[in-house]
């Protein structure tokens, strides 16, 4: 099944720059048992566990550590980490359960030159399982500010808690 994709770049709000997408693919897992499919030669692969995510935030964004620790679900913690890591490093985030149906080279060659690339899910929300970004896109700082505003809201279901506090509804709000 083909999914829609969108690119996002707003020069008046987010600093466009000449940096390209770093050849860095990263994934997050609750343990080290997940193995990345390294079928894209020339790219660097990184896997981050919950412990490594927390260390990154504590070191680079210490003021966001309380927000990270407040989240109940691993997915929420991962969402915050992904947004902060994309801001500082850029690259390609692929969740451990997402499968690409085209190569990264194909996706990058056939998308407009933009700071951020998203895929939309079947409901036309941003799919947080696959994101491509240049580093230092202020979009990610705006998203994290929004996460901070929503941290104390309560929702009825686990999925609603994830989607509305850190997930696809947050990213979709800015498009």
C-alpha positions in Angstrom: 0.0 0.0 0.0 1.4 3.4 -1.0 1.4 6.0 1.7 1.2 9.7 1.1 4.2 11.8 2.0 4.7 15.5 2.6 7.7 17.7 3.0 7.8 20.6 5.3 9.8 23.8 4.9 8.8 27.2 6.0 11.6 29.7 5.5 9.9 32.4 7.4 9.6 30.3 10.5 12.3 27.7 10.4 15.9 28.4 9.5 16.6 26.7 6.1 20.2 26.0 5.6 22.6 24.4 3.1 23.1 21.3 5.3 22.0 18.1 3.7 20.4 15.2 5.3 23.1 13.4 7.3 23.7 9.8 6.2 22.6 8.6 9.7 19.8 6.1 10.4 18.8 5.7 14.0 16.3 3.6 15.8 15.1 3.2 19.4 14.4 0.0 21.3 13.5 -1.0 24.8 16.4 -3.5 24.7 19.5 -4.3 22.6 18.0 -7.4 21.0 16.7 -5.5 18.0 19.0 -5.7 15.1 18.9 -3.0 12.4 18.6 -4.1 8.8 21.8 -2.6 7.3 20.8 -2.7 3.7 21.7 0.9 2.9 25.5 1.0 2.3 27.3 4.2 3.1 25.0 5.1 6.0 25.8 5.1 9.7 23.4 3.1 11.9 22.7 3.8 15.6 20.4 2.1 18.0 19.4 3.8 21.2 18.0 2.0 24.3 15.9 3.7 26.9 19.1 4.2 29.1 21.0 5.8 26.2 18.1 8.1 25.3 18.0 9.3 28.9 21.7 9.9 29.0 21.6 11.9 25.8 18.8 14.1 27.1 20.5 14.5 30.5 23.7 15.6 28.8 22.5 17.7 25.9 19.1 18.9 27.1 19.2 18.7 30.9 16.1 21.0 31.3 14.1 18.4 29.3 15.0 15.5 31.6 12.1 16.1 33.9 9.7 16.0 30.9 11.3 12.7 29.7 11.0 11.2 33.2 7.4 12.3 33.5 6.2 10.1 30.6 4.6 6.8 31.5 5.1 5.0 28.2 8.3 4.1 26.4 6.9 5.5 23.2 6.4 8.9 24.7 10.0 8.9 25.9 11.2 7.8 22.5 9.1 10.5 20.8 10.8 13.2 22.9 14.2 11.7 22.3 13.7 11.4 18.5 12.6 15.1 18.2 15.7 16.3 20.2 18.1 14.0 18.4 16.8 15.1 15.0 17.3 18.7 16.1 20.9 18.2 17.1 22.0 15.6 14.5 19.4 15.3 11.8 19.2 12.0 9.8 16.6 9.3 9.4 14.5 7.9 12.2 12.9 4.5 11.5 11.0 2.8 14.3 11.8 -0.8 15.0 8.4 -1.9 13.5 8.4 0.2 10.4 9.3 -1.3 7.0 10.4 0.8 4.0 8.9 -0.2 0.7 11.4 1.9 -1.2 15.1 2.6 -0.7 16.2 5.7 1.2 18.1 6.9 -1.9 14.9 6.7 -3.9 12.9 8.6 -1.3 15.5 11.3 -1.0 16.0 11.6 -4.7 12.3 11.9 -5.3 11.3 14.3 -2.6 11.6 18.1 -2.8 14.5 19.7 -1.2 13.2 20.4 2.2 14.3 20.5 5.8 12.0 17.7 7.0 10.2 14.8 5.3 7.2 13.0 6.8 5.0 10.1 5.7 1.3 10.3 6.4 -0.7 7.4 7.9 -4.0 6.1 6.5 -5.9 8.8 8.5 -3.6 11.5 7.0 -1.7 12.2 10.3 2.0 12.4 10.4 3.4 8.9 10.9 6.0 9.1 13.7 7.6 5.8 12.6 9.6 7.3 9.8 11.0 10.9 9.8 13.9 12.5 7.8 15.3 15.8 8.9 18.2 18.1 8.5 19.9 19.1 11.7 19.0 22.4 13.5 15.5 22.7 12.2 13.7 24.9 14.7 10.5 23.0 14.0 11.7 20.4 16.5 12.1 23.0 19.2 8.6 24.2 18.6 7.3 20.6 18.8 9.1 20.1 22.1 7.6 23.3 23.5 4.2 21.9 22.6 5.0 18.7 24.4 5.8 20.7 27.5 2.4 22.4 27.3 0.6 19.1 27.1 2.6 17.1 29.8 -0.1 17.3 32.4 -3.2 16.6 30.3 -5.0 13.3 30.9 -6.5 11.0 28.4 -8.6 7.8 28.6 -6.5 5.3 26.6 -2.8 4.5 26.3 -2.9 5.2 22.6 -4.7 8.5 23.0 -2.2 9.5 25.7 0.7 8.8 23.3 -0.8 10.4 20.2 -2.0 13.5 21.9 0.9 14.2 24.2 3.9 13.3 22.0 2.8 11.5 18.8 1.2 12.1 15.5 -1.4 14.6 16.6 1.4 17.0 17.8 3.4 16.8 14.6 0.3 17.1 12.4 -0.8 20.2 14.3 2.1 22.1 12.7 1.5 21.1 9.1 
